[in-house]
């Protein structure tokens, strides 16, 4: 079942649809007009959505509404008509799958290990070519401990050597490392339905099954299991 009441669901949907249409978060004023509520009610609703992990706020401003971000997390996503910030590698690859009007996008980033620029055309036909690797240092059960930090570190590197170099320089232990094809499979379906209503999130057991199905390393999601 959906986990939000009708008013919060309307607010959530307004936020996400504005991000999808423009690449930018809506203002409190605009949201109040859209949902027919006062600015104070909207601000309170945004706090409730953040508490329920549908949004990330900083000083009352929307930072993340996954897969969308209001500021750079290291990934630009250039569609045919809209420029987005992706909240992480996962989110950047997800936007062309989620936004019907932008089924193909140029995703660009830099390797955190050596600074080499990378770009791929990401669409719905299949994974982009490339031998780069994706690194998720934070295990799934701890993602929301500090979600901004988590997202900022879900990046794409030239190779495992660059991951190891970055880990040594930052002191962040190496986590799950996998290829672009796995990232594409993960991103292609994870956010299904997020621009529709009511949106129903996966429970932990369903999420684990999905992560296993798309081929993520078990080290990423083992913390969600009971064994």
Z-matrix of the N, CA and C atoms (Angstrom, degrees):
N
C 1 1.453
C 2 1.527 1 109.98
N 3 1.341 2 115.71 1 152.87
C 4 1.451 3 119.98 2 174.94
C 5 1.521 4 109.82 3 -63.69
N 6 1.337 5 117.38 4 147.77
C 7 1.458 6 120.49 5 -173.48
C 8 1.518 7 112.86 6 -103.27
N 9 1.345 8 118.79 7 10.23
C 10 1.453 9 122.14 8 -178.00
C 11 1.520 10 110.50 9 -122.40
N 12 1.353 11 115.67 10 149.79
C 13 1.457 12 117.42 11 173.46
C 14 1.530 13 109.24 12 -76.47
N 15 1.316 14 115.67 13 174.50
C 16 1.469 15 120.40 14 -172.03
C 17 1.519 16 112.50 15 -60.07
N 18 1.322 17 118.22 16 -42.04
C 19 1.460 18 121.07 17 -178.00
C 20 1.523 19 112.15 18 -66.85
N 21 1.328 20 116.32 19 -43.70
C 22 1.464 21 119.24 20 178.93
C 23 1.520 22 111.09 21 -67.93
N 24 1.319 23 117.49 22 -36.00
C 25 1.462 24 119.93 23 178.19
C 26 1.526 25 110.87 24 -64.95
N 27 1.330 26 117.40 25 -39.67
C 28 1.467 27 120.20 26 177.05
C 29 1.526 28 110.11 27 -62.94
N 30 1.316 29 116.86 28 -40.85
C 31 1.462 30 120.97 29 179.28
C 32 1.518 31 110.77 30 -66.62
N 33 1.322 32 116.39 31 -46.05
C 34 1.468 33 120.31 32 177.67
C 35 1.516 34 110.68 33 -55.78
N 36 1.323 35 116.53 34 -47.85
C 37 1.461 36 120.91 35 -177.54
C 38 1.524 37 111.21 36 -63.37
N 39 1.334 38 117.29 37 -39.07
C 40 1.465 39 120.37 38 178.89
C 41 1.523 40 111.42 39 -62.73
N 42 1.325 41 116.50 40 -41.37
C 43 1.463 42 120.56 41 178.20
C 44 1.529 43 110.53 42 -62.35
N 45 1.312 44 116.37 43 -49.78
C 46 1.462 45 120.13 44 -175.93
C 47 1.519 46 112.37 45 -66.62
N 48 1.319 47 117.10 46 -40.02
C 49 1.464 48 118.96 47 -179.02
C 50 1.523 49 112.11 48 -69.30
N 51 1.324 50 117.20 49 -32.06
C 52 1.461 51 119.46 50 175.75
C 53 1.529 52 110.28 51 -68.20
N 54 1.315 53 117.65 52 -43.81
C 55 1.464 54 120.49 53 175.30
C 56 1.525 55 110.45 54 -57.76
N 57 1.331 56 117.31 55 -45.19
C 58 1.463 57 120.82 56 -178.01
C 59 1.518 58 111.58 57 -63.55
N 60 1.316 59 117.18 58 -37.11
C 61 1.465 60 121.11 59 -175.97
C 62 1.518 61 113.06 60 -79.43
N 63 1.337 62 116.87 61 -34.73
C 64 1.467 63 119.79 62 -170.77
C 65 1.522 64 114.58 63 -121.91
N 66 1.332 65 117.81 64 -15.87
C 67 1.450 66 120.68 65 -174.45
C 68 1.512 67 113.41 66 79.46
N 69 1.318 68 117.76 67 5.95
C 70 1.457 69 121.95 68 -176.97
C 71 1.528 70 110.35 69 -131.56
N 72 1.323 71 118.01 70 153.27
C 73 1.468 72 119.69 71 178.40
C 74 1.518 73 110.93 72 -76.47
N 75 1.309 74 118.29 73 148.12
C 76 1.462 75 120.37 74 175.75
C 77 1.518 76 110.72 75 -75.64
N 78 1.333 77 116.27 76 153.51
C 79 1.459 78 121.26 77 174.84
C 80 1.519 79 109.73 78 -77.30
N 81 1.318 80 115.73 79 163.55
C 82 1.462 81 120.46 80 176.06
C 83 1.524 82 109.71 81 -61.17
N 84 1.330 83 117.28 82 -40.22
C 85 1.468 84 120.63 83 178.44
C 86 1.523 85 111.00 84 -59.48
N 87 1.329 86 116.26 85 -46.80
C 88 1.459 87 120.35 86 -178.86
C 89 1.519 88 111.14 87 -64.23
N 90 1.325 89 115.88 88 -40.71
C 91 1.468 90 119.34 89 178.91
C 92 1.524 91 111.03 90 -65.01
N 93 1.316 92 116.47 91 -40.15
C 94 1.464 93 119.69 92 179.38
C 95 1.516 94 110.78 93 -59.92
N 96 1.333 95 116.46 94 -40.80
C 97 1.462 96 120.36 95 177.74
C 98 1.518 97 111.12 96 -66.35
N 99 1.321 98 116.85 97 -42.55
C 100 1.461 99 121.38 98 -176.53
C 101 1.520 100 112.04 99 -65.09
N 102 1.322 101 116.29 100 -44.29
C 103 1.475 102 119.64 101 -174.10
C 104 1.523 103 113.20 102 -97.41
N 105 1.332 104 117.36 103 -3.61
C 106 1.454 105 120.04 104 177.15
C 107 1.511 106 114.13 105 70.25
N 108 1.339 107 116.27 106 38.87
C 109 1.458 108 121.66 107 179.67
C 110 1.529 109 109.23 108 -128.06
N 111 1.321 110 116.09 109 166.06
C 112 1.460 111 120.32 110 177.28
C 113 1.527 112 109.91 111 -74.57
N 114 1.337 113 115.07 112 162.43
C 115 1.459 114 119.04 113 176.93
C 116 1.525 115 111.45 114 -59.73
N 117 1.323 116 116.79 115 -38.87
C 118 1.465 117 120.06 116 179.64
C 119 1.522 118 110.82 117 -64.77
N 120 1.318 119 116.82 118 -40.65
C 121 1.459 120 120.30 119 178.97
C 122 1.524 121 110.71 120 -66.03
N 123 1.327 122 116.46 121 -38.88
C 124 1.460 123 119.80 122 178.23
C 125 1.527 124 110.28 123 -65.58
N 126 1.329 125 116.82 124 -45.14
C 127 1.466 126 119.42 125 179.39
C 128 1.522 127 110.88 126 -60.09
N 129 1.318 128 116.84 127 -41.55
C 130 1.468 129 120.54 128 177.32
C 131 1.523 130 110.32 129 -64.92
N 132 1.340 131 116.85 130 -39.64
C 133 1.458 132 120.46 131 179.00
C 134 1.514 133 112.25 132 -65.02
N 135 1.322 134 117.52 133 -38.63
C 136 1.466 135 120.36 134 177.32
C 137 1.525 136 110.92 135 -63.11
N 138 1.328 137 116.26 136 -39.03
C 139 1.465 138 119.70 137 176.60
C 140 1.524 139 110.57 138 -63.04
N 141 1.322 140 116.81 139 -39.98
C 142 1.465 141 120.43 140 179.18
C 143 1.527 142 110.82 141 -66.59
N 144 1.322 143 116.98 142 -39.23
C 145 1.465 144 120.36 143 177.37
C 146 1.528 145 110.96 144 -65.85
N 147 1.316 146 116.53 145 -36.34
C 148 1.464 147 119.53 146 176.95
C 149 1.526 148 110.62 147 -67.64
N 150 1.323 149 116.47 148 -40.69
C 151 1.463 150 120.70 149 178.59
C 152 1.532 151 110.81 150 -61.40
N 153 1.339 152 115.99 151 -33.82
C 154 1.465 153 121.44 152 179.94
C 155 1.531 154 112.25 153 -88.19
N 156 1.336 155 117.18 154 6.68
C 157 1.467 156 123.15 155 176.69
C 158 1.527 157 113.15 156 66.20
N 159 1.334 158 116.81 157 31.04
C 160 1.462 159 120.38 158 171.22
C 161 1.527 160 110.97 159 -93.24
N 162 1.325 161 116.86 160 -20.61
C 163 1.457 162 123.65 161 179.33
C 164 1.519 163 108.88 162 -140.56
N 165 1.328 164 115.19 163 165.39
C 166 1.457 165 121.81 164 168.82
C 167 1.518 166 106.99 165 -125.03
N 168 1.327 167 116.17 166 125.43
C 169 1.463 168 122.00 167 179.99
C 170 1.522 169 110.60 168 -111.10
N 171 1.322 170 114.67 169 151.09
C 172 1.462 171 121.35 170 170.24
C 173 1.521 172 107.07 171 -138.57
N 174 1.327 173 116.51 172 117.93
C 175 1.467 174 121.44 173 -176.09
C 176 1.522 175 111.21 174 53.65
N 177 1.322 176 116.00 175 39.58
C 178 1.452 177 121.46 176 177.41
C 179 1.513 178 115.37 177 80.05
N 180 1.322 179 117.69 178 -3.56
C 181 1.460 180 122.27 179 -179.10
C 182 1.530 181 110.19 180 -101.32
N 183 1.321 182 116.16 181 144.97
C 184 1.461 183 120.83 182 -178.98
C 185 1.526 184 109.53 183 -75.51
N 186 1.320 185 116.08 184 121.13
C 187 1.467 186 121.91 185 177.48
C 188 1.531 187 110.05 186 -98.46
N 189 1.327 188 115.88 187 -42.75
C 190 1.460 189 121.55 188 -177.92
C 191 1.522 190 110.19 189 -137.73
N 192 1.317 191 114.65 190 137.89
C 193 1.463 192 123.12 191 166.37
C 194 1.521 193 103.10 192 -138.09
N 195 1.299 194 115.99 193 81.31
C 196 1.465 195 122.56 194 -167.79
C 197 1.529 196 112.04 195 -47.65
N 198 1.347 197 116.73 196 129.32
C 199 1.465 198 128.93 197 12.78
C 200 1.528 199 115.45 198 -91.67
N 201 1.320 200 117.75 199 8.16
C 202 1.464 201 121.17 200 -174.71
C 203 1.520 202 111.37 201 -91.61
N 204 1.337 203 115.17 202 148.15
C 205 1.458 204 121.80 203 174.98
C 206 1.524 205 108.80 204 -130.07
N 207 1.332 206 115.79 205 154.38
C 208 1.463 207 120.33 206 179.14
C 209 1.524 208 112.14 207 -97.37
N 210 1.332 209 116.08 208 -2.32
C 211 1.458 210 121.61 209 179.64
C 212 1.523 211 108.09 210 -147.83
N 213 1.310 212 117.02 211 170.21
C 214 1.457 213 119.71 212 -175.52
C 215 1.525 214 112.74 213 -72.30
N 216 1.315 215 115.24 214 129.23
C 217 1.457 216 123.42 215 168.66
C 218 1.528 217 109.87 216 -115.13
N 219 1.328 218 115.50 217 21.70
C 220 1.459 219 120.58 218 176.23
C 221 1.513 220 114.89 219 100.56
N 222 1.355 221 118.02 220 0.02
C 223 1.459 222 120.83 221 -177.22
C 224 1.527 223 110.76 222 -135.21
N 225 1.330 224 116.40 223 122.77
C 226 1.458 225 120.89 224 167.88
C 227 1.523 226 108.11 225 -98.63
N 228 1.326 227 115.94 226 145.20
C 229 1.459 228 122.33 227 -178.11
C 230 1.527 229 106.35 228 -129.96
N 231 1.329 230 116.73 229 100.60
C 232 1.455 231 121.38 230 -174.77
C 233 1.522 232 110.47 231 -98.81
N 234 1.319 233 115.97 232 106.57
C 235 1.450 234 121.15 233 174.63
C 236 1.511 235 111.15 234 -85.42
N 237 1.331 236 116.50 235 -172.45
C 238 1.456 237 120.48 236 -179.59
C 239 1.509 238 113.08 237 -70.14
N 240 1.359 239 116.80 238 -26.01
C 241 1.456 240 120.02 239 -177.26
C 242 1.520 241 113.80 240 -133.61
N 243 1.314 242 117.71 241 -10.73
C 244 1.459 243 120.57 242 -174.42
C 245 1.518 244 110.27 243 -136.73
N 246 1.321 245 115.86 244 140.88
C 247 1.462 246 122.46 245 175.54
C 248 1.522 247 108.61 246 -106.80
N 249 1.322 248 115.74 247 126.34
C 250 1.459 249 122.02 248 -178.05
C 251 1.518 250 110.24 249 -117.13
N 252 1.339 251 115.36 250 158.71
C 253 1.453 252 122.32 251 160.87
C 254 1.524 253 107.41 252 -100.02
N 255 1.319 254 116.99 253 128.48
C 256 1.463 255 120.52 254 172.45
C 257 1.512 256 109.94 255 -88.26
N 258 1.345 257 117.07 256 138.63
C 259 1.455 258 120.34 257 -176.34
C 260 1.517 259 114.96 258 -70.07
N 261 1.340 260 118.12 259 -14.04
C 262 1.462 261 123.95 260 179.69
C 263 1.527 262 106.08 261 -178.08
N 264 1.322 263 117.69 262 -176.00
C 265 1.467 264 120.22 263 177.71
C 266 1.529 265 110.79 264 -59.27
N 267 1.309 266 115.86 265 -45.84
C 268 1.465 267 123.20 266 179.47
C 269 1.523 268 110.27 267 -56.73
N 270 1.330 269 116.77 268 -50.16
C 271 1.458 270 121.89 269 -177.58
C 272 1.516 271 112.22 270 -67.45
N 273 1.327 272 116.45 271 -41.69
C 274 1.461 273 119.77 272 -178.44
C 275 1.525 274 111.43 273 -60.16
N 276 1.329 275 116.43 274 -42.57
C 277 1.458 276 120.09 275 178.56
C 278 1.530 277 111.51 276 -72.54
N 279 1.333 278 117.72 277 -20.33
C 280 1.468 279 120.78 278 -177.32
C 281 1.522 280 113.03 279 -80.24
N 282 1.327 281 118.28 280 -30.09
C 283 1.465 282 120.46 281 -172.38
C 284 1.524 283 113.10 282 -56.69
N 285 1.346 284 120.80 283 -45.16
C 286 1.469 285 118.83 284 178.94
C 287 1.525 286 113.61 285 -65.33
N 288 1.312 287 117.48 286 -20.96
C 289 1.465 288 120.58 287 176.68
C 290 1.523 289 111.63 288 -81.64
N 291 1.324 290 116.68 289 -32.09
C 292 1.458 291 120.99 290 -174.47
C 293 1.520 292 112.81 291 -85.62
N 294 1.329 293 117.37 292 -40.67
C 295 1.466 294 121.82 293 -173.39
C 296 1.526 295 109.47 294 -88.84
N 297 1.310 296 116.22 295 109.51
C 298 1.468 297 120.57 296 -175.23
C 299 1.525 298 112.26 297 -59.82
N 300 1.334 299 117.54 298 -34.32
C 301 1.462 300 121.26 299 -177.19
C 302 1.520 301 112.71 300 -76.88
N 303 1.320 302 117.75 301 -10.89
C 304 1.470 303 122.26 302 -178.29
C 305 1.526 304 110.26 303 -130.00
N 306 1.330 305 118.02 304 68.65
C 307 1.464 306 120.38 305 -175.68
C 308 1.524 307 114.61 306 -76.13
N 309 1.329 308 116.77 307 -1.68
C 310 1.460 309 121.43 308 177.64
C 311 1.520 310 107.77 309 -145.40
N 312 1.325 311 116.70 310 139.30
C 313 1.464 312 119.78 311 -178.41
C 314 1.518 313 110.04 312 -150.67
N 315 1.314 314 115.64 313 152.57
C 316 1.460 315 122.35 314 174.01
C 317 1.521 316 108.10 315 -92.29
N 318 1.318 317 116.60 316 111.52
C 319 1.466 318 122.69 317 179.66
C 320 1.523 319 108.03 318 -97.78
N 321 1.327 320 116.35 319 124.50
C 322 1.463 321 121.05 320 -177.32
C 323 1.515 322 110.57 321 -126.65
N 324 1.339 323 115.00 322 146.24
C 325 1.468 324 121.20 323 179.76
C 326 1.522 325 108.58 324 -160.15
N 327 1.331 326 116.46 325 -178.13
C 328 1.456 327 123.22 326 172.10
C 329 1.518 328 109.32 327 -128.01
N 330 1.317 329 116.26 328 145.75
C 331 1.460 330 120.78 329 175.42
C 332 1.530 331 109.09 330 -65.94
N 333 1.335 332 117.87 331 123.22
C 334 1.463 333 119.53 332 178.31
C 335 1.524 334 113.71 333 -65.78
N 336 1.343 335 116.57 334 -19.56
C 337 1.448 336 119.80 335 -177.71
C 338 1.507 337 114.23 336 -80.60
N 339 1.342 338 116.97 337 -36.21
C 340 1.467 339 119.19 338 -175.22
C 341 1.524 340 113.64 339 -135.88
N 342 1.337 341 117.58 340 -7.01
C 343 1.455 342 120.23 341 177.56
C 344 1.511 343 116.03 342 86.57
N 345 1.325 344 117.91 343 2.12
C 346 1.466 345 120.38 344 179.25
C 347 1.530 346 110.38 345 -64.06
N 348 1.345 347 117.76 346 131.35
C 349 1.470 348 119.52 347 178.08
C 350 1.524 349 111.15 348 -76.62
N 351 1.325 350 115.72 349 147.11
C 352 1.461 351 122.13 350 177.44
C 353 1.521 352 109.37 351 -138.73
N 354 1.321 353 116.50 352 147.41
C 355 1.464 354 121.34 353 176.35
C 356 1.519 355 109.10 354 -150.53
N 357 1.329 356 114.71 355 145.01
C 358 1.460 357 121.44 356 179.18
C 359 1.522 358 108.71 357 -140.59
N 360 1.322 359 116.36 358 145.78
C 361 1.455 360 119.86 359 167.06
C 362 1.532 361 106.63 360 -85.58
N 363 1.315 362 116.36 361 116.08
C 364 1.456 363 122.21 362 -178.73
C 365 1.519 364 108.49 363 -106.31
N 366 1.320 365 116.19 364 122.89
C 367 1.459 366 120.47 365 177.90
C 368 1.522 367 109.25 366 -140.61
N 369 1.317 368 116.39 367 -167.09
C 370 1.461 369 120.53 368 -173.25
C 371 1.523 370 113.41 369 -95.53
N 372 1.326 371 116.77 370 2.16
C 373 1.460 372 119.41 371 -174.84
C 374 1.520 373 113.13 372 -81.77
N 375 1.320 374 117.48 373 -26.56
C 376 1.454 375 121.43 374 -177.88
C 377 1.516 376 110.39 375 162.10
N 378 1.324 377 118.05 376 169.40
C 379 1.466 378 121.14 377 -177.24
C 380 1.524 379 111.79 378 -61.32
N 381 1.326 380 117.94 379 145.01
C 382 1.459 381 120.16 380 174.28
C 383 1.525 382 110.61 381 -71.20
N 384 1.317 383 116.04 382 154.66
C 385 1.458 384 120.54 383 177.25
C 386 1.523 385 109.70 384 -71.88
N 387 1.319 386 115.40 385 149.28
C 388 1.457 387 119.89 386 176.86
C 389 1.512 388 111.07 387 152.96
N 390 1.336 389 116.51 388 143.92
C 391 1.457 390 120.14 389 179.32
C 392 1.529 391 111.79 390 -104.69
N 393 1.334 392 117.06 391 16.62
C 394 1.459 393 120.39 392 175.42
C 395 1.530 394 109.98 393 -67.44
N 396 1.330 395 115.44 394 165.52
C 397 1.467 396 120.05 395 179.76
C 398 1.528 397 109.81 396 -123.64
N 399 1.316 398 114.84 397 152.85
C 400 1.460 399 123.01 398 179.25
C 401 1.519 400 108.12 399 -105.42
N 402 1.327 401 116.14 400 140.84
C 403 1.467 402 120.17 401 -179.08
C 404 1.519 403 109.61 402 -127.21
N 405 1.349 404 116.34 403 122.12
C 406 1.463 405 123.99 404 172.55
C 407 1.536 406 107.38 405 -112.94
N 408 1.323 407 119.05 406 96.75
C 409 1.464 408 119.47 407 -177.03
C 410 1.523 409 114.80 408 -75.52
N 411 1.328 410 117.91 409 -20.19
C 412 1.463 411 121.24 410 -176.60
C 413 1.522 412 110.01 411 -100.91
N 414 1.326 413 117.51 412 127.96
C 415 1.457 414 120.51 413 179.87
C 416 1.522 415 110.34 414 -70.36
N 417 1.327 416 115.25 415 155.68
C 418 1.463 417 121.33 416 -169.69
C 419 1.525 418 113.33 417 -56.23
N 420 1.325 419 117.65 418 -40.73
C 421 1.458 420 120.35 419 -176.09
C 422 1.528 421 112.96 420 -68.27
N 423 1.334 422 117.62 421 -14.48
C 424 1.465 423 121.06 422 -177.84
C 425 1.518 424 112.98 423 -109.39
N 426 1.318 425 117.75 424 5.08
C 427 1.465 426 121.73 425 -175.29
C 428 1.525 427 111.94 426 -54.78
N 429 1.340 428 116.84 427 -43.99
C 430 1.458 429 120.03 428 -174.21
C 431 1.531 430 113.21 429 -88.00
N 432 1.317 431 118.91 430 4.08
C 433 1.460 432 119.93 431 173.07
C 434 1.529 433 110.02 432 -59.96
N 435 1.310 434 116.35 433 -42.04
C 436 1.469 435 124.17 434 173.63
C 437 1.520 436 105.90 435 -151.19
N 438 1.328 437 115.47 436 82.60
C 439 1.460 438 119.87 437 -168.99
C 440 1.527 439 112.37 438 -66.24
N 441 1.318 440 118.11 439 -31.46
C 442 1.467 441 119.39 440 177.90
C 443 1.520 442 110.07 441 -64.34
N 444 1.322 443 116.98 442 -44.58
C 445 1.463 444 120.29 443 177.85
C 446 1.535 445 110.02 444 -64.78
N 447 1.325 446 116.43 445 -43.29
C 448 1.463 447 120.26 446 178.70
C 449 1.516 448 110.95 447 -55.51
N 450 1.325 449 116.26 448 -50.61
C 451 1.461 450 120.17 449 -177.44
C 452 1.528 451 111.76 450 -64.47
N 453 1.317 452 116.30 451 -38.53
C 454 1.462 453 119.46 452 -178.64
C 455 1.520 454 112.70 453 -64.34
N 456 1.344 455 117.14 454 -18.68
C 457 1.461 456 120.77 455 -178.34
C 458 1.524 457 113.74 456 -105.49
N 459 1.322 458 119.30 457 -1.91
C 460 1.465 459 120.87 458 175.50
C 461 1.524 460 107.16 459 -85.86
N 462 1.329 461 115.25 460 90.39
C 463 1.465 462 121.41 461 -167.22
C 464 1.527 463 111.30 462 -126.62
N 465 1.328 464 114.64 463 172.73
C 466 1.468 465 122.30 464 177.84
C 467 1.526 466 108.40 465 -114.02
N 468 1.323 467 115.54 466 131.47
C 469 1.459 468 123.21 467 -176.78
C 470 1.522 469 110.48 468 -117.09
N 471 1.326 470 115.97 469 159.98
C 472 1.469 471 120.64 470 177.33
C 473 1.524 472 111.46 471 -59.68
N 474 1.329 473 115.71 472 -41.14
C 475 1.455 474 121.20 473 -172.23
C 476 1.525 475 109.27 474 -164.14
N 477 1.334 476 115.74 475 173.75
C 478 1.466 477 119.89 476 174.92
C 479 1.523 478 110.95 477 -62.43
N 480 1.321 479 117.62 478 -31.70
C 481 1.459 480 119.74 479 177.31
C 482 1.524 481 111.09 480 -60.54
N 483 1.326 482 116.90 481 -39.91
C 484 1.462 483 120.04 482 178.94
C 485 1.520 484 111.11 483 -69.27
N 486 1.334 485 117.37 484 -35.27
C 487 1.465 486 120.51 485 174.72
C 488 1.529 487 109.48 486 -60.46
N 489 1.330 488 116.63 487 -47.75
C 490 1.463 489 120.86 488 -178.65
C 491 1.527 490 110.79 489 -63.23
N 492 1.332 491 117.02 490 -38.70
C 493 1.465 492 120.89 491 179.47
C 494 1.535 493 109.92 492 -65.12
N 495 1.319 494 116.24 493 -43.89
C 496 1.463 495 120.92 494 178.22
C 497 1.523 496 110.87 495 -63.43
N 498 1.316 497 117.27 496 -42.59
C 499 1.464 498 121.42 497 179.26
C 500 1.520 499 111.18 498 -61.21
N 501 1.318 500 116.61 499 -43.53
C 502 1.462 501 120.33 500 179.86
C 503 1.520 502 111.28 501 -64.79
N 504 1.338 503 116.43 502 -36.83
C 505 1.462 504 120.46 503 -177.50
C 506 1.524 505 112.39 504 -75.09
N 507 1.332 506 117.03 505 -33.39
C 508 1.469 507 121.10 506 -174.95
C 509 1.523 508 113.75 507 -97.91
N 510 1.326 509 116.42 508 -20.28
C 511 1.456 510 120.26 509 -174.87
C 512 1.512 511 114.15 510 79.84
N 513 1.336 512 117.29 511 8.08
C 514 1.465 513 121.72 512 178.24
C 515 1.531 514 108.18 513 -88.36
N 516 1.319 515 118.33 514 121.53
C 517 1.473 516 119.45 515 -178.58
C 518 1.527 517 111.79 516 -61.47
N 519 1.316 518 115.33 517 149.04
C 520 1.460 519 120.89 518 176.88
C 521 1.519 520 108.96 519 -68.61
N 522 1.323 521 115.68 520 133.03
C 523 1.458 522 121.69 521 178.35
C 524 1.511 523 111.60 522 -108.58
N 525 1.331 524 116.27 523 -132.06
C 526 1.464 525 121.53 524 -179.33
C 527 1.525 526 110.00 525 -79.30
N 528 1.317 527 116.07 526 129.06
C 529 1.459 528 122.54 527 178.66
C 530 1.519 529 108.16 528 -122.47
N 531 1.335 530 117.12 529 131.35
C 532 1.458 531 120.53 530 -176.36
C 533 1.522 532 110.21 531 -154.17
N 534 1.333 533 116.63 532 175.81
C 535 1.461 534 120.28 533 -172.11
C 536 1.529 535 112.73 534 -93.97
N 537 1.341 536 115.37 535 173.76
C 538 1.462 537 121.26 536 -177.62
C 539 1.523 538 112.19 537 -65.26
N 540 1.321 539 117.32 538 -33.74
C 541 1.464 540 119.80 539 -179.91
C 542 1.524 541 110.89 540 -62.85
N 543 1.330 542 116.72 541 -39.80
C 544 1.463 543 120.34 542 177.67
C 545 1.527 544 110.35 543 -66.77
N 546 1.334 545 116.90 544 -41.47
C 547 1.461 546 120.18 545 176.87
C 548 1.526 547 110.42 546 -59.24
N 549 1.316 548 117.12 547 -43.92
C 550 1.471 549 120.82 548 -179.68
C 551 1.529 550 111.02 549 -61.94
N 552 1.327 551 117.26 550 -43.68
C 553 1.466 552 119.82 551 179.25
C 554 1.531 553 111.00 552 -64.19
N 555 1.316 554 116.39 553 -40.37
C 556 1.459 555 120.86 554 177.64
C 557 1.527 556 110.77 555 -61.76
N 558 1.319 557 116.12 556 -49.17
C 559 1.460 558 121.39 557 -175.24
C 560 1.523 559 112.79 558 -70.60
N 561 1.329 560 117.06 559 -29.13
C 562 1.464 561 120.68 560 -173.39
C 563 1.518 562 112.98 561 -62.16
N 564 1.336 563 117.69 562 -31.86
C 565 1.465 564 119.13 563 -172.28
C 566 1.519 565 115.11 564 -126.58
N 567 1.325 566 118.07 565 -9.20
C 568 1.460 567 119.07 566 -173.34
C 569 1.533 568 112.85 567 -60.65
N 570 1.330 569 117.27 568 -39.17
C 571 1.465 570 120.46 569 -175.27
C 572 1.526 571 113.37 570 -97.88
N 573 1.303 572 118.25 571 18.78
C 574 1.456 573 121.03 572 179.37
C 575 1.535 574 110.93 573 -52.27
N 576 1.323 575 116.17 574 131.01
C 577 1.460 576 121.04 575 176.09
C 578 1.507 577 115.64 576 86.21
N 579 1.317 578 118.70 577 -1.99
C 580 1.472 579 120.04 578 -174.71
C 581 1.527 580 112.90 579 -68.39
N 582 1.319 581 117.29 580 -23.93
C 583 1.462 582 120.31 581 177.61
C 584 1.524 583 111.96 582 -94.97
N 585 1.315 584 117.13 583 8.97
C 586 1.459 585 122.90 584 177.64
C 587 1.527 586 109.43 585 -115.69
N 588 1.326 587 115.21 586 176.63
C 589 1.460 588 119.78 587 -178.29
C 590 1.528 589 110.60 588 -143.97
N 591 1.332 590 117.37 589 139.07
C 592 1.475 591 126.54 590 -2.31
C 593 1.527 592 110.79 591 -78.59
N 594 1.324 593 115.72 592 146.20
C 595 1.455 594 120.61 593 177.64
C 596 1.517 595 109.24 594 -93.06
N 597 1.313 596 116.14 595 130.40
C 598 1.463 597 121.13 596 -178.95
C 599 1.523 598 109.67 597 -117.38
N 600 1.316 599 115.90 598 120.48
C 601 1.457 600 120.39 599 -178.85
C 602 1.526 601 111.00 600 -82.24
N 603 1.320 602 115.15 601 155.34
C 604 1.464 603 120.03 602 175.76
C 605 1.528 604 110.30 603 -70.80
N 606 1.324 605 116.28 604 140.95
C 607 1.458 606 119.29 605 170.57
C 608 1.531 607 108.04 606 -79.29
N 609 1.345 608 119.24 607 168.41
C 610 1.467 609 120.65 608 -175.99
C 611 1.519 610 114.18 609 -54.96
N 612 1.323 611 118.01 610 -41.12
C 613 1.465 612 120.02 611 -178.41
C 614 1.521 613 111.22 612 -65.42
N 615 1.324 614 116.59 613 -41.43
C 616 1.463 615 120.62 614 178.85
C 617 1.528 616 110.34 615 -67.80
N 618 1.336 617 116.43 616 -38.30
C 619 1.461 618 119.97 617 177.47
C 620 1.522 619 111.25 618 -62.74
N 621 1.322 620 117.08 619 -44.07
C 622 1.464 621 120.79 620 178.55
C 623 1.525 622 110.56 621 -59.66
N 624 1.320 623 116.94 622 -44.89
C 625 1.466 624 120.17 623 179.17
C 626 1.519 625 110.93 624 -61.07
N 627 1.327 626 116.55 625 -40.32
C 628 1.463 627 120.23 626 178.83
C 629 1.524 628 111.00 627 -66.28
N 630 1.321 629 117.73 628 -46.08
C 631 1.465 630 120.63 629 179.28
C 632 1.526 631 111.05 630 -58.54
N 633 1.321 632 116.67 631 -41.10
C 634 1.462 633 120.06 632 178.48
C 635 1.526 634 110.64 633 -66.35
N 636 1.323 635 116.63 634 -40.89
C 637 1.461 636 120.99 635 -178.05
C 638 1.530 637 111.75 636 -61.66
N 639 1.335 638 117.59 637 -40.74
C 640 1.466 639 119.69 638 -176.77
C 641 1.520 640 112.26 639 -83.48
N 642 1.340 641 117.47 640 -7.59
C 643 1.456 642 120.48 641 173.28
C 644 1.510 643 116.17 642 95.18
N 645 1.341 644 118.02 643 17.83
C 646 1.465 645 118.98 644 175.71
C 647 1.520 646 110.61 645 -63.96
N 648 1.330 647 118.51 646 146.38
C 649 1.461 648 120.15 647 174.56
C 650 1.523 649 110.85 648 -58.45
N 651 1.311 650 116.78 649 137.78
C 652 1.457 651 120.34 650 -177.27
C 653 1.529 652 111.92 651 -61.89
N 654 1.327 653 116.79 652 -24.90
C 655 1.464 654 119.44 653 -179.90
C 656 1.517 655 111.38 654 -60.00
N 657 1.335 656 118.27 655 -25.08
C 658 1.463 657 120.16 656 179.67
C 659 1.522 658 111.94 657 -73.31
N 660 1.344 659 116.96 658 -41.32
C 661 1.464 660 118.89 659 -171.38
C 662 1.534 661 114.46 660 -111.84
N 663 1.322 662 118.22 661 1.69
C 664 1.473 663 120.03 662 -178.10
C 665 1.515 664 111.70 663 -59.12
N 666 1.337 665 117.91 664 -30.52
C 667 1.458 666 121.31 665 -178.58
C 668 1.531 667 112.63 666 -68.10
N 669 1.327 668 117.51 667 -11.38
C 670 1.467 669 120.79 668 177.89
C 671 1.521 670 111.94 669 -89.63
N 672 1.307 671 117.42 670 -8.19
C 673 1.458 672 121.32 671 -177.87
C 674 1.510 673 110.31 672 -96.16
N 675 1.330 674 115.65 673 168.15
C 676 1.459 675 120.65 674 -179.23
C 677 1.528 676 113.10 675 -99.08
N 678 1.349 677 116.48 676 3.76
C 679 1.456 678 118.64 677 -178.47
C 680 1.515 679 111.59 678 -108.70
